[in-house]
Amino acid sequence: MEFGLGLPISAPARLLDWARAAEACGFDTLALLDRLAFDNPEPLTALAVLAGATGRIRLQTEVLLGPLRQTALLAKQVATLHRMSGGRFVLGIGVGGREDDHAAAGVPIARRGRMLDEQLVALKEIWRGDLIGPRPVADPPILIGGFAPAALQRVARHADGFICAAPASWAGGLIHSVREQWAEAGRPGAPRIVCQVNVAVGARETIADARRAVAEYYAFTGRAGWGAPLTEPAQIAEAVAEYAALGADEVVFYCYGADPAQVEAIAHLLRSGPGAG
């Protein structure tokens, strides 16, 4: 199983330190979430900067809000990043579900699913055509993120895998549905399964910073404690073991606390706990 880091969004200037440390510690992926009406770095721009500071590690959006972006321009941006990074970019994409993001973009939220379906078809047509360049190294890998049945169905129709941002306790049903629909569609092999878990490790101040950031990010849910990070090594090791049992190909640890010292701390936990290697 592979491991990635979901980068904190509160201190964009520190992401270069995160990226260099993550590559040095052997992580496989750098991931960045996407919002529009929020104080976070734009992920394609930020990952382009991090691509220039690294040479091996994957760069992944989790997930880019596709319907908020004009399709032809998005195709060109993704192709450019994929080609200039040597094929390291992975497009994690989804519809998003927050009214403020769609209102800020002038996109009707009720049409977002249909828009994404059309966009996913158009992206591949553009990448394989001659009208808009540069051409990517190959079609950039696409992962679909979401929870609704329609989102799960898109994986078999349009993508290479699934981003599961659910606790292990209820991720199993989602993953099973994705695999079942993949087989029914006659797709060869198996979908790539990427699971996410919020974590915070290190000093008390780092953990407090992460908890504040998570609470702010998920405040729209109205649920106290929603998305609270795992902070104990045993909790993190248990989560890794549970995702491994579900057959996940990768676990991405989302770190809302800004301190890059967490990179080495998480790497140490992985080297010494279940799922290492």
C-alpha positions in Angstrom: 0.0 0.0 0.0 1.2 3.5 -0.8 0.9 6.6 1.4 0.3 10.3 0.6 0.0 13.6 2.4 -2.9 15.9 2.1 -1.3 19.3 2.4 -2.5 21.9 4.9 -4.2 24.9 3.4 -3.7 27.6 6.1 0.0 28.5 5.2 0.6 28.3 1.4 4.2 29.6 1.8 5.1 26.5 3.8 4.0 24.0 1.2 7.4 24.0 -0.4 8.9 22.7 2.9 6.1 20.1 3.0 6.8 18.9 -0.5 10.5 18.6 -0.1 10.2 16.8 3.2 7.5 14.4 1.8 9.7 13.4 -1.1 12.7 12.9 1.2 10.7 10.8 3.5 9.4 8.5 0.8 5.8 9.5 0.5 4.1 8.6 -2.8 1.7 11.5 -3.3 1.1 15.2 -2.5 -2.6 16.0 -2.5 -4.4 19.3 -2.2 -8.1 20.0 -1.7 -10.2 22.5 -3.7 -12.6 25.2 -2.6 -13.5 28.5 -4.2 -15.2 30.5 -1.5 -12.6 29.8 1.1 -9.1 30.9 2.1 -7.1 28.1 0.5 -4.5 28.0 -2.3 -5.8 27.2 -5.8 -4.7 23.6 -6.2 -3.5 23.5 -9.8 -1.4 26.6 -9.3 0.0 25.4 -6.0 0.8 21.9 -7.3 2.5 23.4 -10.3 4.9 25.2 -7.9 5.4 22.0 -6.0 6.1 20.1 -9.2 9.1 22.3 -9.7 10.4 21.7 -6.2 10.2 17.9 -6.5 11.2 15.2 -8.9 9.5 11.9 -8.1 6.4 12.3 -6.0 2.9 12.3 -7.5 0.8 15.5 -7.4 -3.0 15.0 -7.0 -6.1 17.1 -6.6 -8.6 15.7 -4.0 -10.8 16.7 -5.4 -10.9 19.5 -8.0 -14.4 20.9 -8.3 -14.7 20.4 -12.0 -18.1 22.1 -12.8 -16.6 25.4 -11.4 -14.1 25.5 -14.2 -14.4 26.1 -18.0 -13.7 22.8 -19.6 -11.3 23.7 -22.4 -9.1 25.8 -20.1 -9.1 23.1 -17.5 -8.0 20.6 -20.1 -5.1 22.8 -21.1 -4.1 23.4 -17.5 -4.1 19.7 -16.6 -2.3 18.7 -19.8 0.4 21.4 -19.1 0.9 20.3 -15.5 0.9 16.6 -16.4 3.5 17.1 -19.2 5.8 19.5 -17.3 5.8 17.3 -14.2 6.9 14.3 -16.3 3.5 12.6 -16.0 3.3 12.9 -12.2 -0.1 14.7 -12.1 -3.3 12.9 -11.2 -6.6 14.6 -11.6 -8.9 13.9 -8.7 -12.2 15.5 -9.6 -15.8 15.7 -8.3 -18.8 18.0 -8.2 -18.5 19.5 -4.7 -21.6 20.2 -2.6 -21.3 23.7 -1.1 -23.6 26.4 -2.2 -21.1 29.2 -1.6 -18.5 27.7 -4.0 -21.1 27.4 -6.8 -22.6 30.8 -6.2 -19.1 32.4 -6.4 -18.5 30.7 -9.7 -22.0 31.5 -11.1 -22.6 27.7 -11.6 -26.1 26.3 -10.8 -25.5 23.7 -8.1 -28.5 21.6 -9.3 -26.8 21.0 -12.6 -23.3 20.1 -11.3 -23.6 16.3 -11.8 -24.7 16.6 -15.4 -22.0 19.2 -16.0 -19.3 16.9 -14.7 -20.4 14.0 -16.8 -20.2 16.2 -19.9 -16.8 17.6 -18.8 -15.2 14.2 -18.2 -16.0 13.1 -21.8 -14.9 16.5 -23.2 -11.5 16.4 -21.3 -10.4 13.2 -23.0 -11.6 14.4 -26.4 -9.5 17.6 -26.0 -6.4 15.7 -24.8 -6.6 13.3 -27.8 -7.3 16.0 -30.3 -5.2 18.6 -32.2 -7.1 21.8 -31.4 -5.7 22.6 -28.0 -2.2 21.8 -26.8 0.1 20.8 -25.3 -0.9 17.2 -25.4 -0.3 15.4 -22.1 2.2 12.6 -21.8 -0.8 10.3 -22.0 -4.4 10.8 -20.7 -3.8 12.0 -17.2 -5.1 9.5 -14.6 -8.5 10.5 -13.3 -9.9 9.6 -9.9 -13.5 10.4 -8.9 -14.3 11.6 -5.4 -17.8 11.5 -3.9 -20.3 9.6 -1.8 -23.6 9.6 -3.8 -24.5 6.7 -6.1 -24.1 8.9 -9.2 -20.5 9.8 -8.1 -19.7 6.1 -7.6 -21.1 5.2 -11.0 -18.8 7.8 -12.7 -15.7 5.8 -11.7 -16.5 2.9 -14.0 -17.7 5.2 -16.8 -15.0 7.8 -16.8 -12.1 7.2 -14.4 -9.2 5.1 -13.3 -10.1 5.0 -9.6 -12.0 6.3 -6.6 -11.1 8.7 -3.9 -12.9 7.6 -0.7 -13.0 10.4 1.9 -15.0 8.2 4.4 -14.0 6.6 7.7 -13.0 3.0 7.4 -16.2 2.1 9.3 -18.4 3.0 6.3 -15.9 3.1 3.4 -16.3 -0.6 2.7 -19.8 -0.2 1.2 -18.6 2.6 -1.1 -15.6 0.7 -2.3 -17.6 -2.5 -2.9 -20.1 -0.5 -5.1 -17.2 1.0 -7.1 -15.6 -2.4 -7.7 -18.9 -4.1 -8.5 -19.9 -1.4 -11.1 -16.3 -1.6 -12.6 -16.7 -5.3 -13.1 -20.3 -4.9 -14.6 -18.9 -2.3 -17.0 -16.4 -4.9 -18.3 -13.4 -2.7 -17.3 -10.1 -4.7 -17.1 -8.1 -4.9 -13.9 -9.5 -3.0 -10.9 -10.1 0.6 -9.9 -7.4 2.4 -7.9 -8.8 3.0 -4.4 -7.4 6.1 -2.5 -8.6 6.6 1.0 -8.3 9.7 3.1 -8.0 10.3 6.9 -7.4 13.5 8.8 -4.5 13.3 11.2 -2.4 15.6 13.4 0.8 14.6 15.2 3.5 16.3 17.1 3.4 19.1 19.7 0.3 20.1 21.5 0.3 23.4 19.6 0.4 21.6 16.3 -2.6 19.4 17.2 -4.6 22.4 18.5 -3.8 24.2 15.2 -5.1 21.3 13.2 -8.3 20.9 15.3 -9.0 24.6 14.8 -8.5 24.4 11.1 -10.6 21.3 10.7 -13.4 22.8 12.7 -13.3 25.9 10.5 -13.3 23.9 7.3 -16.2 21.7 8.3 -18.2 24.4 10.1 -20.7 24.4 7.2 -21.9 21.0 8.3 -23.2 22.3 11.7 -21.8 19.1 13.3 -19.4 19.6 16.2 -16.3 17.4 15.9 -17.0 16.5 12.3 -13.7 15.5 10.5 -11.7 15.7 13.8 -8.2 14.5 13.2 -6.7 11.3 14.6 -3.9 12.3 17.0 -2.8 9.1 18.7 -0.3 6.7 16.9 -2.5 3.7 17.8 -5.5 5.4 16.2 -3.6 6.1 13.0 -2.1 2.6 12.8 -5.6 1.1 13.3 -7.0 3.3 10.5 -4.2 2.2 8.1 -4.8 -1.5 9.0 -8.6 -1.1 8.4 -8.0 0.6 5.0 -5.5 -2.1 4.1 -8.1 -4.8 4.9 -10.5 -3.0 2.5 -7.9 -3.4 -0.2 -7.0 0.3 -0.5 -4.1 1.1 -2.9 -3.2 4.3 -1.0 -4.0 6.1 2.2 -3.6 9.9 2.1 -3.1 11.6 5.5 -4.7 15.0 5.6 -2.8 17.4 7.8 -4.6 20.6 8.6 -1.9 21.8 11.0 0.7 23.9 9.2 3.9 22.5 10.9 5.9 20.6 8.3 7.6 18.6 11.2 4.5 16.4 10.9 5.9 14.9 7.7 8.8 13.1 9.5 6.6 12.2 12.4 4.0 10.5 10.2 6.7 8.8 8.2 8.2 7.4 11.5 4.7 6.0 12.5 4.4 4.3 9.1 7.9 2.8 9.3 7.2 1.4 12.8 3.5 0.4 12.5 1.1 -1.8 10.6 1.1 -1.2 6.9 4.7 -0.2 6.7 6.5 -1.1 3.5 
